[in-house]
Amino acid sequence: MAEFQKVAKKSEVPEGGGKTVEVGGKKIALFNIQGSFHAIEDTCRHKGGPLGEGSLEGSLVTCPWHGWEYDVTTGACRTNPAVKVAAYQVRVEGEDILLSA
């Protein structure tokens, strides 16, 4: 069974935005899509850009460095379909966001 850790409060991740958190030494990008929270690996596969700092439109985050796009619900890269970043399970308990990584 997956172990979940508290990584943020819901108020820390604005709707339509993201936040970078760290779990077990891994940098993870956490996103809020209309109150639904999703988490993917923070590092873009192209040149290592910080996905948590990218702009979110719908479920797509755009890497701020070179524009690669990833679906935050699956980790799949829209720009290059052969590429994927890890996606993580997210759970909300009250005001707390928990992540299994």
C-alpha positions as CSV (number, residue, x, y, z in Angstrom):
1,M,0.0,0.0,0.0
2,A,1.3,3.5,-0.9
3,E,2.4,5.8,1.9
4,F,1.1,9.3,1.6
5,Q,2.9,12.4,3.0
6,K,1.5,15.9,3.6
7,V,3.2,18.2,1.1
8,A,1.0,21.4,1.1
9,K,-2.2,23.0,2.2
10,K,-4.9,23.5,-0.5
11,S,-4.6,27.3,-0.1
12,E,-0.9,27.1,-1.1
13,V,-1.8,25.9,-4.7
14,P,-4.0,28.4,-6.4
15,E,-6.6,27.2,-8.9
16,G,-5.0,27.0,-12.3
17,G,-1.6,27.1,-10.8
18,G,1.3,25.0,-9.6
19,K,3.8,24.6,-6.8
20,T,7.0,22.6,-6.5
21,V,7.3,20.3,-3.5
22,E,9.9,17.8,-2.4
23,V,9.2,14.2,-1.2
24,G,11.9,11.8,-0.4
25,G,14.5,13.9,-2.2
26,K,12.3,14.1,-5.4
27,K,11.1,17.4,-6.8
28,I,7.5,17.2,-7.7
29,A,5.2,19.7,-9.5
30,L,1.8,19.9,-7.8
31,F,-1.1,21.4,-9.8
32,N,-4.7,22.6,-9.0
33,I,-7.2,22.1,-11.8
34,Q,-10.6,23.4,-10.6
35,G,-10.0,22.1,-7.1
36,S,-8.6,18.7,-8.3
37,F,-5.0,18.2,-7.4
38,H,-2.4,16.4,-9.6
39,A,1.3,15.8,-9.3
40,I,4.0,15.0,-11.8
41,E,7.8,14.9,-11.8
42,D,9.1,18.5,-11.8
43,T,11.8,18.0,-14.4
44,C,11.1,18.4,-18.1
45,R,12.6,15.6,-20.2
46,H,13.9,18.1,-22.8
47,K,16.4,20.2,-21.0
48,G,15.5,19.8,-17.3
49,G,13.2,22.8,-17.0
50,P,11.1,23.2,-13.8
51,L,7.6,22.1,-14.7
52,G,6.2,23.5,-11.4
53,E,7.0,27.0,-12.6
54,G,5.3,26.5,-16.0
55,S,1.9,27.9,-17.1
56,L,-1.1,25.7,-16.7
57,E,-3.9,25.7,-19.3
58,G,-6.6,23.1,-18.6
59,S,-4.6,20.0,-17.8
60,L,-1.5,21.0,-19.8
61,V,1.5,22.6,-18.2
62,T,4.1,24.3,-20.5
63,C,7.7,24.1,-19.5
64,P,9.0,27.7,-19.0
65,W,12.3,27.0,-20.7
66,H,11.5,25.6,-24.1
67,G,7.7,25.2,-24.3
68,W,7.3,21.4,-24.1
69,E,3.8,20.5,-22.8
70,Y,2.8,17.8,-20.4
71,D,-0.6,16.5,-19.3
72,V,-0.5,16.9,-15.5
73,T,-3.1,14.1,-15.0
74,T,-0.9,11.4,-16.8
75,G,2.6,12.8,-17.2
76,A,2.4,12.3,-21.0
77,C,4.3,14.9,-23.1
78,R,2.1,16.4,-25.8
79,T,5.0,17.9,-27.6
80,N,6.8,14.5,-28.0
81,P,4.4,11.6,-27.4
82,A,7.3,9.1,-26.9
83,V,8.2,11.0,-23.7
84,K,6.6,10.8,-20.3
85,V,7.4,12.1,-16.8
86,A,6.3,10.2,-13.7
87,A,2.8,10.9,-12.3
88,Y,2.0,10.5,-8.6
89,Q,-1.1,9.8,-6.6
90,V,-2.6,12.7,-4.7
91,R,-5.1,12.6,-1.9
92,V,-6.8,15.5,-0.1
93,E,-7.7,15.3,3.6
94,G,-9.5,18.4,4.9
95,E,-7.2,21.2,4.0
96,D,-4.1,19.0,3.6
97,I,-2.7,17.7,0.3
98,L,-1.0,14.4,0.6
99,L,1.3,12.7,-2.0
100,S,2.6,9.2,-2.6
101,A,5.9,9.3,-4.4
